[in-house]
Amino acid sequence: MTTHGNKMRALRVAGLLVLAWALWLAVMLALGWLVTHVLPGTRLGAADLAVDVWLADHRTGLLDPASATATGLCSTTNVFVIGAVAAIAASVVLRHWWPALLLVVALVGELWMFLVTAMITGRPRPQVAHLDAALPPTSSFPSGHTAAAVCLFGGIAVIVCRATAAWWRYLVVAVAVVLVLAVAASRIYRGAHNPTDALGAVVLAVPWLLLCARLLTPRER
């Protein structure tokens, strides 16, 4: 492909990403309106809070520090440190720039979509005791830690699956799924989020990551 052709393709990809990001943000804002204006007062809303209450009543000396570790794994700083290390290492090993581009676009796009959604939605935190000394100033919906975990660990799994056809790539995918579930569960356990907040994060991050993988990874695999 010529240089001009490469530039045109890059512009098309960038345009598609921006358009898709804006459209999916609209979907997330609609979901945010539903969880703040429709869900309260329903049986689902009561069940949503009941999970937090039950977990708060059954906390243990073993799960408290374990949940803190899982939560800390996907703090904003750690996500971008781990993401940067993974991006650089993968790009060096594969001798190509696409792994770094994939992780950067996936993580930055997820972060901004989460921040805008949380700011506009403004859902209060669950009314239970919080284990964290200080919660982030964002609202409860969606869970930023969970969304970041999807794009970070899922992004690493995408790179591995695009780079090799070896059987062990399935182990990487399995580990990524387990880590995402652990982060989501830890945020609910510690009283920072409702289950629907974690579910909303998955709805935010999975389609975004899949689109980034479709547009930013080599076509031959």
C-alpha positions in Angstrom: 0.0 0.0 0.0 1.3 3.5 -0.9 2.0 6.2 1.6 -1.1 8.1 0.5 -3.1 4.9 0.9 -1.8 4.4 4.4 -2.7 7.9 5.4 -6.2 7.6 4.0 -6.7 4.3 5.9 -5.4 5.8 9.1 -7.9 8.7 8.7 -10.7 6.3 8.1 -9.8 4.3 11.2 -9.5 7.4 13.3 -12.9 8.6 12.1 -14.6 5.3 12.8 -13.1 5.2 16.3 -14.3 8.7 17.1 -17.7 8.1 15.7 -18.1 4.8 17.5 -16.8 6.3 20.8 -19.5 9.1 20.6 -22.3 6.7 19.7 -21.3 4.3 22.5 -21.1 7.2 25.0 -24.7 8.0 24.1 -25.6 4.4 24.9 -23.9 4.6 28.3 -25.6 7.9 29.1 -28.9 6.3 28.3 -28.1 3.4 30.6 -27.0 5.8 33.3 -30.3 7.5 33.1 -32.1 4.2 33.5 -30.1 3.1 36.6 -30.7 6.5 38.3 -34.3 7.2 37.2 -36.0 3.9 36.5 -34.1 1.2 38.5 -34.7 2.7 42.0 -37.9 1.5 43.5 -38.0 -1.7 41.3 -37.4 -5.2 42.4 -34.1 -5.2 40.4 -33.1 -2.0 42.2 -33.8 -3.6 45.6 -31.9 -6.7 44.6 -29.0 -4.6 43.4 -28.6 -3.0 46.8 -29.3 -6.2 48.7 -26.1 -7.7 47.2 -24.0 -4.9 48.6 -25.8 -5.1 52.0 -25.3 -8.9 52.2 -21.6 -8.6 51.3 -21.0 -5.8 53.8 -22.6 -8.1 56.5 -20.4 -11.0 55.6 -16.9 -9.4 55.2 -14.0 -11.5 56.5 -10.4 -10.9 57.6 -9.3 -13.0 54.6 -11.4 -11.3 51.9 -10.8 -7.7 53.0 -7.1 -7.6 52.1 -7.6 -9.8 49.1 -10.2 -7.4 47.7 -7.9 -4.5 48.4 -5.2 -6.2 46.3 -7.6 -6.8 43.4 -8.8 -3.2 43.6 -5.3 -1.8 43.7 -4.4 -3.8 40.7 -6.6 -1.5 38.5 -6.1 1.8 40.1 -5.6 4.5 37.5 -1.8 4.7 38.1 -1.3 0.9 38.0 -3.4 0.5 34.9 -1.3 2.9 32.9 2.0 1.6 34.3 1.0 -2.0 33.5 -0.4 -1.0 30.2 2.8 0.9 29.3 5.0 -2.0 30.2 2.8 -4.4 28.3 2.7 -2.1 25.2 6.4 -1.6 25.1 7.2 -5.2 25.7 4.8 -6.5 23.1 5.9 -4.0 20.5 9.5 -4.9 21.0 8.9 -8.6 20.8 6.6 -8.4 17.8 8.7 -5.6 16.2 5.6 -3.6 15.4 3.8 -0.6 16.8 0.2 -2.0 16.7 0.3 -3.5 20.3 1.1 -0.2 21.8 -1.5 1.6 19.7 -4.1 -0.9 20.6 -3.5 -0.5 24.4 -3.2 3.2 24.3 -6.4 3.8 22.3 -8.4 1.2 24.2 -7.3 2.5 27.7 -7.6 6.2 26.9 -10.9 5.8 25.1 -12.3 3.8 28.0 -11.1 6.3 30.6 -12.7 9.2 28.9 -16.0 7.4 28.2 -16.1 6.3 31.9 -15.3 9.8 33.2 -18.0 11.5 31.1 -20.6 8.9 31.8 -19.9 9.0 35.6 -19.9 12.8 35.7 -23.2 13.2 33.9 -24.9 10.2 35.5 -24.0 11.1 39.1 -25.3 7.9 40.7 -24.6 7.8 44.5 -22.4 5.2 46.0 -24.2 2.2 47.7 -25.5 3.0 51.2 -23.2 0.6 53.0 -19.9 0.9 54.9 -17.0 1.4 52.5 -13.7 -0.3 53.1 -11.7 2.2 51.2 -10.5 5.2 53.2 -11.4 7.5 50.3 -13.4 6.7 47.2 -12.7 8.4 43.8 -14.7 11.6 43.3 -16.6 10.1 40.4 -20.1 8.6 40.7 -21.0 5.0 41.2 -22.0 4.2 37.6 -20.1 2.7 35.9 -17.2 1.0 37.7 -14.0 2.6 36.4 -11.9 -0.2 37.9 -13.8 -2.9 36.1 -13.9 -1.1 32.7 -10.1 -0.5 33.0 -9.6 -4.2 33.8 -11.5 -5.2 30.7 -9.4 -3.0 28.4 -6.1 -3.7 30.1 -6.2 -7.5 30.6 -8.5 -8.0 27.6 -6.2 -5.9 25.5 -3.2 -8.0 26.5 -5.2 -11.2 25.7 -6.1 -9.7 22.2 -2.4 -9.0 21.5 -1.4 -12.6 22.5 -4.2 -14.1 20.4 -3.3 -12.0 17.4 0.4 -12.8 17.8 0.3 -16.5 18.1 -1.9 -19.6 17.3 -0.3 -21.6 20.2 -2.7 -23.4 22.5 -1.6 -21.4 25.6 -3.2 -18.3 24.2 -6.4 -19.7 25.7 -4.8 -19.7 29.1 -4.0 -16.0 28.7 -7.7 -15.3 27.8 -8.8 -17.3 30.9 -6.5 -15.4 33.2 -7.8 -12.1 31.7 -11.4 -13.2 32.5 -10.5 -14.2 36.0 -8.7 -10.9 36.7 -11.7 -8.9 35.4 -14.1 -10.9 37.6 -11.8 -10.4 40.6 -11.6 -6.7 40.1 -15.4 -6.3 39.6 -16.2 -8.5 42.6 -13.7 -6.6 44.8 -15.3 -3.2 44.0 -18.8 -4.6 44.9 -17.4 -6.3 48.0 -15.8 -3.2 49.3 -19.0 -1.2 49.0 -17.8 1.1 46.2 -20.2 -0.1 43.5 -23.5 -1.9 42.9 -23.5 -5.0 40.8 -25.2 -3.0 38.0 -22.2 -0.6 38.1 -19.9 -3.5 37.3 -22.2 -4.8 34.6 -22.4 -1.3 33.1 -18.6 -1.2 33.0 -18.6 -4.4 31.0 -21.1 -3.0 28.6 -18.9 0.0 28.2 -15.5 -1.7 27.8 -16.1 -4.9 25.9 -17.6 -3.5 22.7 -15.0 -0.7 22.8 -12.1 -3.1 23.1 -13.5 -5.4 20.4 -13.8 -2.5 18.0 -10.3 -1.4 18.8 -9.1 -4.9 18.2 -10.9 -5.1 14.9 -9.5 -1.8 13.6 -6.0 -1.6 15.1 -4.7 -5.1 14.8 -3.2 -6.9 11.7 -5.9 -8.1 9.3 -4.1 -11.4 8.4 -5.0 -13.0 11.8 
